[in-house]
Amino acid sequence: MGSLETALALKRDHNLQRSSSARTSNSSNTIGFSGQRSRSRFARAILFKKIDYLQLICAVAVFFFFIFFFQIFFLPGSLIEDGNKSGKAHDLFRRNSGVNSEEFSFLKELDFGEDLSFEPLKIAEKFRKGATVANESTFLRFGYRKPKIALVFADLWVDQHQILMATVATALLEIGYEIEVFTLENGPAHAVWRDINVTVNAADKDMKFDVDWLNYDAVLVNSLNAAGFLSCLMQEPFKNVPVVWTIHEQTLADRLRQYVSRGQSELSDMWRKYFSRATVVVFPNHILPIAYSMCDPGNYFVIPGSPEEAWKADKQKALGRENIPLNMEYGPDDFVVLVVGSQLSYRGLWLEHAFVLKALYPLYVDFGDSRSRLKIIISAGDSTSNYSSIVETIALKFGYPNDTVKHVAMDQNIDTVISTADLVVYGSFLEEHSFPGVLLKAMCFEKPIVAPDLPATRKYVSDKVNGYLFRKDDMRALTRILLQMVSNSKLSLVAQNAASIGKHTAKNLMVSESVDGYSSLLENILTLPSEVALPQAAKSIPNKLKTEWRWSLFEAIADTHSPSKDGVESVDKIEKLFNHTNGENSVALISPNETFLYSIWEEQKYMDIAYMRKKREDEELKDRTDQPRGTWDEVYRSARRSDRTLHERDEGELERTGQPLCIYEPYYGAGTWPFLHHTSLYRGLGLSSKGRRPGADDVDGPSRLSLLNNAYYRDVLGEYGAFFAIANRIDRIHKNAWIGFQSWRATARMVSLSKTAERSLLDAVEARRHGDTLYFWARLDKDQRNPLKQDFWSFCDAINAGNCQFVFSEALKQMYGIKHNLSSLPAMPSSDGTWSVMHSWALPTKSFLELVMFSRIFVDALDEQFHEDHQKRGICCLGISKDKHCYSRLLELLVNVWAYHSARRMVYVDPETGFMQEQHGLNSRRGQMWIKWFQFSTLKAMDEDLAEESDIDRSYKRRLWPSTGEVIWQGTYEKERNLKNKEKEKRRQQSKDKIQRIRRRTHQKVIGKYVKPTTNATDLGLR
């Protein structure tokens, strides 16, 4: 059961006792069988006195002694121990009340709950191992921004979740976190979050959210009603965002049992995926993890403490004895004692209730013939059990009259039952790790409580102050306490005073545990980037924020009573969505035959799609098979040539053909779809074949560049892999003179091009207003990762664990074959303008191919230097931990270095207005550019050298460069030309040989000459 395997341990397992006895019987049978075979030999030995009888007796005695010794000390439970323990209950009866235990022979098989022992969950240790290394202070951190947390609610009505999270959020803000709230439905609690300076984001009219969850270091999903948000976080690229899901409801646990009874395993599997997506599932007590054990993937965690009971008690305040259940027949003057216990069902439950009833009997006698009658309600079990008859049987055995002791199931309206009681006795002797919730509920209803002196109760209940405690093995003490609390058939003043103090205590019980629990959990599971400042430790939270729930924030709200939402509606909604996605009533109505036919249809559909894709590729390659590639200039000219092949085009492709610019939007996963554009100016580029948009004319990146099929390089390169995919044989996919790229994250951050900016950019491109220019519209000085507006290299160091300049220098040395250390890096001044971020730019297609040429060599040098450390050792030189996107943050800024030092003009386009402003003018760059390092002739020579080395040395293909694009050099053309000439010469020679063979054939000589007979001769022959 995942984490619960370590949480529930038995001191003695009775099943093991049975299995051990079974093994004993089996072994005895085996001994008997072997004894039958050797019986004659043994008889002969005895008869012929080959052994001494005294020795035989001693050997048998020693044998039985060792068997007895082994049974006592090594078996998991002996009969003697079991007999002692089973007699312990009757000894307790005799010791406390002097009653003959034989009268209670019906309890002889019962025992206390002492054999149940719960160990606290250790999931925090599991995450601490990875997070401690990442968050150590020895690593270089820049602290440009605070860690960002997203709080997710289904609505903003006032409830226990709002009160709990408002208290936790106040503490988190104090120690250095930044928090934002997301909700599907607005409500009165909006004002609370505004008062503590937290931004609230509500869903639109269609109840939809378009959120880039990568902007947040963790997401806290609150309650079962907000489970719908997890479906967004289950999609790429948000699958690795840490998620803490807090569940206080029992609703889904009951529904899961229904799925099992109905055989709806598909729905159970669906919910298991939801639970598996969460990094940690938090429960407020140790009972709910057991109820949800069916879905436990090993990430359950308990943070005790919740204002739920106090908040519900306030709502229930107006309800009184008029809400008494109909099956409870007692009057307004009757004194009601409620016996509650643990929500767990265990073997000793009956025995514990029998002890409590025995201790209550003197109180029943003390009432005598008074006007008030004593009524006892025992709350245990569920409504489907037959525990009522068991309770009545035990009560009759003790001498209680009929209708004095009643049983109420715990899954009924326990709040109403507690509100009608005068006194609450906790009758469970089971040692639990957290304070029992039913006791907390009774204290919130201002009921005096009596509980056994156990560690969980002793921590929060002070004897004779806010409650009463008794030793669990001293039932007479319980009787004395009850007689002190009841005076003249009513609660004594001392008991009333204890109940009042208990209510005040319960209102803010376990606030400290809850606040410390959430802050410590975040501290352990978060792996923060290098530009994020570490928050203060949980122990730094001021005590004033841990003494009470933030009730004061909600006092000004008039409507504090929210609609009753127990999670049923949310569960039903997710079930309907699942059934709609998988076919209506697919779980119950689809027969196995129909499922089989549907799978065949799906398989055939995928085969047809693959066939049509291959056919289309073959048609495109048909007229290009014998076409020489030529030089780079020829490749560029061919890229601008229109497609002469006749095949069907969609509307978007036809519109793009006449445009000077096409902007590609690289994406990975369905989570990015809401941020992609649908106009003809844009075209999606899927980095994976699995997460492509259905029905869209998107480019399939892996089909154009097989390197993207490798998950490691797809992640480590990020969106730069899209550049390599487009540049690979670009004339087959891109027909426009200009090319652009825009990250989906730019759209999420509201820095994508508006319609006005799009028109302005197209006008500048068509008019060639700035010539060979890099246009960009996401600027560095306004990036949220750079609030201090750092310069280029400082920002690069901040987002790359302080190693950007070192890694860039090492890559340049490897790239250009420099043996000595570089004294300086390419100058990137910020005084003359800003820089581009987030891959949102446009430039001529010819210049783009030159950029890709430089980038391929740079990435190859980078990977050769640091690939082994990252992939094999898990050390990312550009990150604090093992970061699967290791190179992507450095490559995000690479276009700036290339454009600046290759003497390209750089123009910033305002994404809202379209206003253009040139950055880093060419005149200001004089004397600072490394033109020789970045000019086309140098890069072309390096590219050809790498191609020649790769073509000649087959072992070189193990490097990254050949996999990032085409391998072309002059020798390639010569080899192809020679190969074609050889093929022509071979065909010519084959034709000559064929002709010679025909000429040399020997013809058969004519045997005789045929003479056609005349007409007269023919006529005579016929006659």
C-alpha positions, 0 to 999 in steps of 0.5 A: 500500500505504498507508504502505508506499508510502513505506517501500519504494523502489527505487534503480533499477527494471529494469522502467523500463529495459524500458519505456524501451526499449519506448518507444524502439522504438515511437518508432523505428517512428513515425519510420520511418513518417513517413520513408516519407512524406517519403522522396521529398522528402528524396531530391530535396533530396539529389539537387538539392544543396539542403543541404551534405553537411558540414552534414548530417554535423554535424547528424547527429553533434550529434543522436546526441550528444544522444541519447547524453547523454540516455541517460546522464544522464536514463534511469532506468538505462543499459546501461553502468551495468547492465553495470558493476554486473553485472560488480561481482560477478565483480570481487569474486570476482577481488579476493578469491580470484583465481578466474576469473569465467568459471567462475561464468557462471551468476551473471552475472544476479545482483546484491547487494541494494543496490537495495533501500532501506527508509525508516522509516515516518512515521506518527508525524508524521501524528498529531503534527500533530493532537495537538501542537496539542491538547496544547500547554501554552498551553491551560488545563489543570486536571489533575484526573486522569491519562491512562488507558490500557487494556491488553488481553490474551487471557490472563494466561499468561506470554509475551513480550507480558506481559514487554513490556507489563509493562516498558512499563507500568512506564515509563508509570506513572512518567511519569504514566499510569494503567493498567488490564488487561483479559483474557479468561482469568486466569493466573499473570501476574495477580500481576505486575500486582498487584505494580505496582499495576495493576487487572486486570479478567477476563471473566465466565463467559460470556467477555463484557466490558461496558466503557465504553471512553470512560473510557479515553484509549487502548486497547493491544491485545496480540497477534493472540489479542486481536483479538476485542476490536476488534469491540467497538471497531468499534461506536458510540460507541467508534469514535473511541477511539485503539487501538494494536494490537501484532502479533508473529505471522506466522499471519494473514499466511500465512492472508491468502495462502490467502484470495487463492488460494482467492478468499475476498475476504470474509474478506480484507475482514473483516480489513482492517476490523480493521486499519483500526479500529486507530489504529496497528498496531505491529510489532516489525520491518520484515519483518512490515509487508511480510507484512501489506501486503495489509491495510495502510490506512496505519497501520503502525508499527515499534517495534523490540524484544521479549523474544520471542527471549530468552523462547523461547530459555529455553523451548527450553533443554532441547531439543538435538541429539536434536531434529535434523531427520531430513533432516540426516545428520550425527553428534554430532562434526560441526561445523555452520555455519548461514548465515542471512540476511534474511527478504526475497527479493531478486535478490542472495540467490544471489550473497550465499550464493555469496560466503559459501560461497566464504569457507567453503571454506578452513575446509572444507579446514582440517578435512581428514581430522579426525574432525569433518566440516564441515556447512553449513546455509543457511536461506533461502526457504520450503518451497514454493521450489526453492532447495535445488537452487540451493544444491546447484548452487552448492556443487558448483561450489565443490567441496563434496562431496555432503551437505555443504551443505544447505538449510532453509526459514526457515518450518520450525522455525528455533529447532531448527536454530539450537540445533543449530548451532555457529556462525551466519553472517549472509550478507545484505548488505541494509541493514535498519533494525532488528537482524535477528531471526534474529541476535538469536535466535542470540545468545539461544541462545548461538551465536557470530555473524559478520555484515557490518559494516552500520549495523543490526548495528554498533549492537548488535554490538561486533567481537570482543566479543559477535560478529564483523563483516566488511566486505561487500566483503572476503570474505577477512576473513570467511575469516580470522574463521572460521579464528580462531573454529574451532580444531582442528575446535571453537570457540575459547575466544575465540568461546565467550567472545563467544557468552556475552557475546552472550547476555547482550547479547541478553537485554535488547537494544533495551529502550530503543527499545521503551520510548521507542517506545511512550511517544512513540507515545502522546504523539503520538496522544493528544488529552487532554481539558482535565481530564486532566493531560499526562504527562511526555515520553518523555525523562523516563523514568529510564534504569534502566527502559530497561536491561532487561526486567522479568524480575525480576517473573516470577521468583517465578512457578513456572509460566512456560511458557504454552500454545502460542498462535500465533494460529491458534485466534483466527483460526479463531474469528473466521472461524467467527463471520464465517461464522455471521453471514453464513450458514454457509459463505457464502463458498464455498457461496452461489451468485450466484443465491442471493445475488441472491434474498437481497438481494431478500428483505432489500429487501422486508423493509425495505420492509415495515417502513417501510410498517408504520411509516407505517401506524401513524403514519397511524392515530395521526394519524387522529383528531388531524388537526383537533384544535387544539393549544391552550395549553401547559396543554392540551398537558400535559392531553392528554399525560396522556390515555390513547390512544384509538386501537385498535392493537396494543401490546406487553407493555412498553407495556401495563405502562408505561401504568399506571405513574406514571414512565417512564425513557428511556435514550438511546443511540447504537450497538450498543456501548451495548446491554449497558448498557440495561435491559429492564424496563417501567420503562425504555425505550430511545431511539435517537439514530440509526436504524442502531444500534437494538436489534432486537426492542426497543420503543425510541423512534426519535429521528430519526423524532420529531425530524428534527434528529437525522438531521443527524450534526453536531447529533446529536453536538454535542448528545449525549444532550440531543437525546433530550430534544428528541425526546421533548418534540416532540409528547410526547402521542403517545409519553409517557403518564405523569405523570412522566418520567425519563432515565438515561445508559447511562454511569451503568450502566457506572459502576455508579451506575444505580438498583438494584431497591431504589432503583427501588421507593423512587423510585416510592413517592415519586412516587406519594405526591407526597412532595416535590411538584414535584421533581428526583430525581437519582442520579448526583452531581457530588462522586462523579464520576470526573472530579472527584476533587478535589471541585471546586464547580459552576463550577470543574468545568464549566470543567475539562471545558470547556477553562476556557471554561464560565463565559464561554460560559454568560454569552455564551449568557445575554446572547444569550438575554435580549438583554442588551447589557452584560456580565454582572457575575456568573453564576447562583449555584451554591453547593456548601455546601448539597449536590451536583449532578446529572451524566450525565443521570440524573434524574426530574421531572414531565412538566409540569416537563420540558416547561418545562425543554425550553422553556428548553433550546431557547432556551438551545441556540439562543443558544449555537449562534448564538454559536459555530456558525460557529467550530465547524463551519466553522473547526473551533474548539470553544470548549468543547474543546481540539481540534475536538471533535464533542461540543462542547456536550454537556458544558455541557448535561450540567449545564444541568438543575442551573441550571434546577432551582435557579433555578426553585425546584424541590426537588432530592433525591438518591436513593442508587442502591444503598439508595434513601435520599433526601436533599434538596439545596440547601433552598429556605430556603437559596436565598433571595436567590440565585435568579434566579427572574424569569429562569427562571419559566414566564411569562418563558420562555413569552413568549420562546418565543412571541416566537421562534415568531412571529419564526420564523413571520413571518420565513422566514429565521429558520428557518436558526437552530437553534430551529425545528428542536428542537421545535414552533413554537407561538404564539397567532398560530398558533392564529388562523391555523389558526382563520382557515384552517379558517373560510376552508375552511368558508366555501369549502365552504359557498359551493361548496354554495350555488353547487351548489344555485343551479346546480341551480335555474337549470337549464332544464327541457324543456317537455312535448311531449304528454300520454300517455293510457293506452289502455283494456283493450277497445281493447287486445284489439281491437288484438291481434285 
